Amino acid sequence: MYTRRRRAYFLMMGICLVLFVSAWAFVRIWSVPAAIGMCVVALVIPPVAAIVANRRGPEDRWWDGEDGEDGEDGKDDEDPRRRRR
């Protein structure tokens, strides 16, 4: 799952980079509004890429540990700063 999300992130960021560079390298010669439109589309891509890269898959287990897994007696409701003392 991680490699697929990472690949999608880099693909989207690559598309973003290509849009920015091509908009101001040669598209602006023919049409400035088209270059601006390409940049607007490129501006939307990085937040979407971050969301895609950080999306939790159905089989990913990040923070949902089972009871007793961490060696405690089910006191997961406590403040973690208090546990360290």
TIDRENBA-568033 format. One record per residue: residue number from 1; residue in three letters; x, y, z of N, C-alpha, C in turn. Coordinates in nm, 3 decimals, decimal comma. Each point is the difference from the previous one (the first is absolute). Example, Ala and Ser with C-alpha at 12.3 -4.5 7.8 and 13.67 -1.06 7.14 Angstrom:
<koltors>
+------+-------+---------+---------+---------+---------+---------+---------+---------+---------+---------+
! voba ! zator !      nx !      ny !      nz !     cax !     cay !     caz !      cx !      cy !      cz !
+------+-------+---------+---------+---------+---------+---------+---------+---------+---------+---------+
!    1 !   ALA !   1,319 !  -0,569 !   0,780 !  -0,089 !   0,119 !   0,000 !   0,090 !   0,120 !   0,000 !
!    2 !   SER !  -0,035 !   0,105 !  -0,072 !   0,082 !   0,119 !   0,006 !  -0,077 !   0,109 !   0,073 !
+------+-------+---------+---------+---------+---------+---------+---------+---------+---------+---------+
</koltors>
This chain:
<koltors>
+------+-------+---------+---------+---------+---------+---------+---------+---------+---------+---------+
! voba ! zator !      nx !      ny !      nz !     cax !     cay !     caz !      cx !      cy !      cz !
+------+-------+---------+---------+---------+---------+---------+---------+---------+---------+---------+
!    1 !   MET !   0,083 !  -0,120 !   0,000 !  -0,083 !   0,120 !   0,000 !   0,086 !   0,125 !   0,000 !
!    2 !   TYR !   0,106 !  -0,002 !   0,077 !   0,083 !   0,120 !   0,011 !   0,064 !   0,035 !  -0,133 !
!    3 !   THR !   0,048 !  -0,099 !  -0,073 !   0,065 !   0,029 !  -0,128 !  -0,099 !   0,054 !  -0,102 !
!    4 !   ARG !  -0,122 !  -0,049 !   0,003 !  -0,100 !   0,050 !  -0,095 !  -0,036 !   0,144 !   0,031 !
!    5 !   ARG !  -0,015 !   0,035 !   0,127 !  -0,030 !   0,139 !   0,037 !   0,117 !   0,090 !  -0,033 !
!    6 !   ARG !   0,122 !  -0,046 !   0,026 !   0,119 !   0,080 !  -0,030 !   0,015 !   0,021 !  -0,150 !
!    7 !   ARG !  -0,027 !  -0,102 !  -0,078 !   0,008 !   0,012 !  -0,146 !  -0,104 !   0,098 !  -0,052 !
!    8 !   ALA !  -0,120 !  -0,006 !   0,055 !  -0,105 !   0,094 !  -0,042 !   0,037 !   0,143 !   0,037 !
!    9 !   TYR !   0,061 !   0,018 !   0,118 !   0,042 !   0,133 !   0,043 !   0,104 !   0,058 !  -0,095 !
!   10 !   PHE !   0,103 !  -0,079 !  -0,030 !   0,105 !   0,050 !  -0,088 !  -0,050 !   0,021 !  -0,142 !
!   11 !   LEU !  -0,092 !  -0,081 !  -0,045 !  -0,059 !   0,021 !  -0,133 !  -0,077 !   0,132 !  -0,005 !
!   12 !   MET !  -0,080 !   0,025 !   0,102 !  -0,077 !   0,124 !   0,003 !   0,092 !   0,122 !   0,012 !
!   13 !   MET !   0,104 !  -0,010 !   0,080 !   0,093 !   0,112 !   0,013 !   0,081 !   0,020 !  -0,128 !
!   14 !   GLY !   0,029 !  -0,105 !  -0,071 !   0,066 !   0,011 !  -0,129 !  -0,088 !   0,070 !  -0,103 !
!   15 !   ILE !  -0,128 !  -0,036 !   0,001 !  -0,095 !   0,068 !  -0,089 !  -0,009 !   0,147 !   0,034 !
!   16 !   CYS !   0,000 !   0,031 !   0,128 !  -0,003 !   0,139 !   0,045 !   0,122 !   0,076 !  -0,052 !
!   17 !   LEU !   0,114 !  -0,059 !   0,013 !   0,123 !   0,064 !  -0,046 !   0,000 !   0,021 !  -0,151 !
!   18 !   VAL !  -0,045 !  -0,101 !  -0,074 !  -0,008 !   0,011 !  -0,145 !  -0,097 !   0,110 !  -0,041 !
!   19 !   LEU !  -0,113 !   0,010 !   0,070 !  -0,096 !   0,106 !  -0,032 !   0,059 !   0,138 !   0,023 !
!   20 !   PHE !   0,065 !   0,021 !   0,113 !   0,060 !   0,130 !   0,029 !   0,108 !   0,037 !  -0,102 !
!   21 !   VAL !   0,091 !  -0,093 !  -0,024 !   0,112 !   0,030 !  -0,089 !  -0,047 !   0,021 !  -0,143 !
!   22 !   SER !  -0,088 !  -0,085 !  -0,047 !  -0,047 !   0,015 !  -0,138 !  -0,088 !   0,123 !  -0,017 !
!   23 !   ALA !  -0,075 !   0,036 !   0,103 !  -0,086 !   0,119 !  -0,011 !   0,083 !   0,125 !  -0,023 !
!   24 !   TRP !   0,108 !   0,013 !   0,073 !   0,079 !   0,124 !  -0,012 !   0,119 !  -0,014 !  -0,093 !
!   25 !   ALA !   0,031 !  -0,119 !  -0,048 !   0,109 !  -0,016 !  -0,095 !  -0,046 !   0,022 !  -0,144 !
!   26 !   PHE !  -0,115 !  -0,061 !  -0,037 !  -0,041 !   0,016 !  -0,140 !  -0,148 !   0,023 !  -0,021 !
!   27 !   VAL !  -0,088 !  -0,036 !   0,092 !  -0,143 !   0,022 !  -0,022 !  -0,033 !   0,149 !   0,005 !
!   28 !   ARG !   0,070 !   0,076 !   0,082 !  -0,026 !   0,144 !   0,011 !   0,027 !   0,074 !  -0,130 !
!   29 !   ILE !   0,083 !  -0,059 !  -0,087 !   0,028 !   0,063 !  -0,130 !  -0,126 !   0,004 !  -0,085 !
!   30 !   TRP !  -0,080 !  -0,107 !   0,006 !  -0,121 !  -0,006 !  -0,081 !  -0,122 !   0,056 !   0,073 !
!   31 !   SER !  -0,011 !  -0,026 !   0,129 !  -0,119 !   0,043 !   0,072 !   0,030 !   0,019 !   0,148 !
!   32 !   VAL !  -0,002 !   0,123 !   0,045 !   0,023 !   0,030 !   0,141 !  -0,115 !  -0,053 !   0,087 !
!   33 !   PRO !  -0,127 !   0,016 !  -0,043 !  -0,108 !  -0,058 !   0,083 !   0,012 !  -0,152 !   0,016 !
!   34 !   ALA !   0,045 !  -0,070 !  -0,104 !   0,018 !  -0,145 !   0,012 !   0,112 !  -0,031 !   0,100 !
!   35 !   ALA !   0,107 !   0,079 !  -0,003 !   0,111 !  -0,021 !   0,095 !  -0,046 !   0,026 !   0,143 !
!   36 !   ILE !  -0,081 !   0,102 !   0,019 !  -0,053 !   0,029 !   0,134 !  -0,093 !  -0,113 !   0,045 !
!   37 !   GLY !  -0,082 !  -0,051 !  -0,091 !  -0,088 !  -0,112 !   0,032 !   0,079 !  -0,125 !   0,038 !
!   38 !   MET !   0,109 !  -0,024 !  -0,070 !   0,084 !  -0,114 !   0,034 !   0,061 !   0,016 !   0,139 !
!   39 !   CYS !   0,038 !   0,122 !   0,034 !   0,058 !   0,025 !   0,133 !  -0,106 !  -0,015 !   0,109 !
!   40 !   VAL !  -0,122 !   0,039 !  -0,028 !  -0,107 !  -0,017 !   0,099 !  -0,025 !  -0,148 !   0,026 !
!   41 !   VAL !  -0,001 !  -0,078 !  -0,107 !  -0,015 !  -0,145 !   0,016 !   0,118 !  -0,058 !   0,078 !
!   42 !   ALA !   0,121 !   0,049 !  -0,031 !   0,119 !  -0,049 !   0,069 !   0,000 !   0,039 !   0,148 !
!   43 !   LEU !  -0,063 !   0,112 !   0,033 !  -0,008 !   0,041 !   0,141 !  -0,089 !  -0,092 !   0,082 !
!   44 !   VAL !  -0,097 !  -0,063 !  -0,062 !  -0,093 !  -0,087 !   0,071 !   0,061 !  -0,138 !   0,025 !
!   45 !   ILE !   0,094 !  -0,039 !  -0,081 !   0,055 !  -0,136 !   0,007 !   0,075 !  -0,031 !   0,130 !
!   46 !   PRO !   0,088 !   0,086 !   0,054 !   0,075 !  -0,038 !   0,122 !  -0,087 !  -0,034 !   0,121 !
!   47 !   PRO !  -0,105 !   0,076 !   0,032 !  -0,082 !  -0,043 !   0,114 !  -0,070 !  -0,134 !  -0,025 !
!   48 !   VAL !  -0,045 !  -0,021 !  -0,122 !  -0,064 !  -0,128 !  -0,033 !   0,101 !  -0,113 !   0,009 !
!   49 !   ALA !   0,123 !   0,025 !  -0,045 !   0,105 !  -0,102 !   0,008 !   0,031 !  -0,035 !   0,146 !
!   50 !   ALA !   0,001 !   0,099 !   0,086 !   0,025 !  -0,026 !   0,143 !  -0,112 !  -0,082 !   0,061 !
!   51 !   ILE !  -0,122 !   0,029 !  -0,038 !  -0,114 !  -0,077 !   0,050 !   0,008 !  -0,144 !  -0,047 !
!   52 !   VAL !   0,034 !  -0,020 !  -0,127 !   0,012 !  -0,135 !  -0,056 !   0,113 !  -0,076 !   0,069 !
!   53 !   ALA !   0,112 !   0,067 !   0,023 !   0,116 !  -0,067 !   0,062 !  -0,026 !  -0,038 !   0,144 !
!   54 !   ASN !  -0,084 !   0,075 !   0,070 !  -0,025 !  -0,027 !   0,141 !  -0,131 !  -0,074 !   0,026 !
!   55 !   ARG !  -0,067 !  -0,041 !  -0,106 !  -0,127 !  -0,070 !   0,015 !   0,025 !  -0,137 !   0,062 !
!   56 !   ARG !  -0,088 !  -0,038 !   0,089 !   0,011 !  -0,129 !   0,068 !  -0,072 !  -0,106 !  -0,082 !
!   57 !   GLY !   0,068 !  -0,106 !  -0,031 !  -0,059 !  -0,109 !  -0,075 !  -0,083 !  -0,090 !   0,090 !
!   58 !   PRO !  -0,083 !  -0,085 !  -0,059 !  -0,087 !  -0,086 !   0,081 !   0,077 !  -0,101 !   0,085 !
!   59 !   GLU !   0,118 !  -0,043 !  -0,043 !   0,074 !  -0,097 !   0,080 !   0,114 !   0,063 !   0,078 !
!   60 !   ASP !   0,015 !   0,131 !  -0,005 !   0,103 !   0,069 !   0,078 !  -0,042 !   0,008 !   0,146 !
!   61 !   ARG !   0,096 !  -0,025 !   0,091 !  -0,026 !   0,013 !   0,143 !   0,100 !   0,099 !   0,054 !
!   62 !   TRP !  -0,044 !   0,122 !   0,022 !   0,090 !   0,104 !   0,047 !  -0,012 !   0,018 !   0,151 !
!   63 !   TRP !  -0,114 !   0,044 !   0,044 !  -0,016 !   0,035 !   0,141 !  -0,105 !  -0,085 !   0,070 !
!   64 !   ASP !  -0,051 !  -0,097 !  -0,066 !  -0,109 !  -0,077 !   0,059 !   0,052 !  -0,132 !   0,058 !
!   65 !   GLY !   0,085 !   0,011 !   0,101 !   0,053 !  -0,119 !   0,065 !  -0,108 !  -0,072 !   0,080 !
!   66 !   GLU !   0,020 !  -0,130 !   0,018 !  -0,097 !  -0,078 !   0,075 !   0,022 !   0,018 !   0,149 !
!   67 !   ASP !  -0,100 !  -0,035 !   0,081 !   0,012 !   0,010 !   0,146 !   0,107 !  -0,095 !   0,050 !
!   68 !   GLY !   0,083 !   0,050 !   0,091 !   0,104 !  -0,081 !   0,058 !   0,122 !  -0,017 !  -0,087 !
!   69 !   GLU !   0,000 !   0,057 !  -0,117 !   0,111 !  -0,017 !  -0,092 !   0,125 !   0,072 !   0,049 !
!   70 !   ASP !  -0,018 !   0,113 !   0,068 !   0,114 !   0,079 !   0,045 !   0,047 !  -0,039 !   0,139 !
!   71 !   GLY !  -0,053 !  -0,108 !   0,057 !   0,047 !  -0,048 !   0,128 !  -0,067 !   0,065 !   0,119 !
!   72 !   GLU !  -0,098 !   0,084 !  -0,022 !  -0,070 !   0,064 !   0,111 !  -0,131 !  -0,072 !   0,024 !
!   73 !   ASP !  -0,068 !   0,041 !   0,104 !  -0,124 !  -0,066 !   0,036 !  -0,122 !   0,074 !  -0,052 !
!   74 !   GLY !   0,005 !   0,050 !  -0,123 !  -0,116 !   0,062 !  -0,062 !  -0,023 !   0,144 !   0,039 !
!   75 !   LYS !   0,099 !   0,067 !   0,052 !  -0,015 !   0,140 !   0,040 !   0,043 !   0,093 !  -0,115 !
!   76 !   ASP !  -0,067 !  -0,013 !  -0,113 !   0,032 !   0,082 !  -0,115 !  -0,061 !   0,139 !   0,007 !
!   77 !   ASP !  -0,089 !   0,024 !   0,097 !  -0,068 !   0,128 !   0,010 !   0,085 !   0,106 !   0,071 !
!   78 !   GLU !   0,109 !  -0,042 !   0,063 !   0,081 !   0,094 !   0,075 !   0,079 !   0,092 !  -0,091 !
!   79 !   ASP !   0,042 !   0,110 !   0,056 !   0,084 !   0,094 !  -0,070 !   0,139 !  -0,062 !  -0,016 !
!   80 !   PRO !   0,058 !  -0,002 !  -0,121 !   0,131 !  -0,065 !  -0,018 !   0,111 !   0,069 !   0,077 !
!   81 !   ARG !  -0,015 !   0,127 !   0,031 !   0,103 !   0,070 !   0,078 !   0,005 !  -0,051 !   0,143 !
!   82 !   ARG !  -0,112 !  -0,043 !   0,053 !  -0,002 !  -0,052 !   0,135 !   0,064 !  -0,136 !   0,009 !
!   83 !   ARG !  -0,005 !  -0,078 !  -0,105 !   0,059 !  -0,133 !   0,000 !   0,152 !   0,006 !   0,010 !
!   84 !   ARG !   0,060 !   0,103 !  -0,051 !   0,146 !   0,011 !  -0,003 !   0,061 !   0,030 !   0,136 !
!   85 !   ARG !  -0,076 !   0,055 !   0,091 !   0,054 !   0,041 !   0,129 !   0,036 !  -0,117 !   0,087 !
+------+-------+---------+---------+---------+---------+---------+---------+---------+---------+---------+
</koltors>
